[in-house]
Amino acid sequence: MTLDMLVSVFGWMTLINGGLLLLATLALYAMRPKIIPIHQSVADLDASALNRAYFSYLSQFKLLWIFLNFAPWLALVIVT
């Protein structure tokens, strides 16, 4: 695998996972009133605990996206 192919793979990974992060964020904020009752019945948590869980999920997703997708892609772009 050449360096140009690696840059391309990490670029597409960054774009696809960034889109999934954006979709997850929009879905959680737009559909929160419908999702909370479902998650309350499944996880046995109150609404404030679920809001903290949603925030934690999105922040961990964002950090993983930055460290495992965006930063390696940026480093490869700088190297090439």
N, C-alpha and C positions, 0 to 999 in steps of 0.2 A: 504494500500500500504506500503510495507516494504521499508526500506532505500536502500537496494540493488536494488529493482525495480526502485526507484527514481533515483539512480545513472545511471542505464541503460537507463531510459527515457531521462534524460538530456544529457547523452553521445550520444545517437542517434540524439537528437535534434541538438546538437552541430555539429555533423558530417554532417547531412543533410543540415542544414542552412549554414555551412561553404562551402559545395559544391555548394550551390546556389550562395553564395557570389563570389566564384571563377568563376563560370560560368557567372555571370553577369559582372564581371570585364573583363574576356576574351572576352565576346561578345561585350562589349562597345568599347574595344580597337581594336579588330579585324575588327568589322563591322562599325566603326565610319564613314567612308566616305559614306556608304550607309544609315546609320541611320540619319545623320544630315539633309539631305534634307527633309526627312519625318517629322522629328520633327520641322524643320523650318516652314513647311507649316501648321502644326497643332498648334504649340504654338506661332508662329509669333515672333521668337527670332533669333538673329544672331548667327553665329558659336561660337564666343567667349563666349556668354552668355550660350549657350548649353554646351560648355565644362565645364564651371563653375557649371552648373546644374548637369552634369554627375559626376563631382568630389564630389559635395555636396551629391548626392545620394549614391555614393559608401562609402563615409566617414560616413554618418549616418547609412547605412546598417552595416558597420563594427563595429561601436560603439554599435549598438543594439545587434549585434551578440555577442560581448564581454560581455556586461552587462547582457543580458537576457539568454544567452546560455552557454558560456564558463566559466564565473566566477561562476555561481551557480553549474555547474558540477564540477569545480575544488574544490569548497568549500565542496561539498558532498564527493568527493574522499578523501579529507584531513580528514574529520570527520570520515569516515569509516575505 
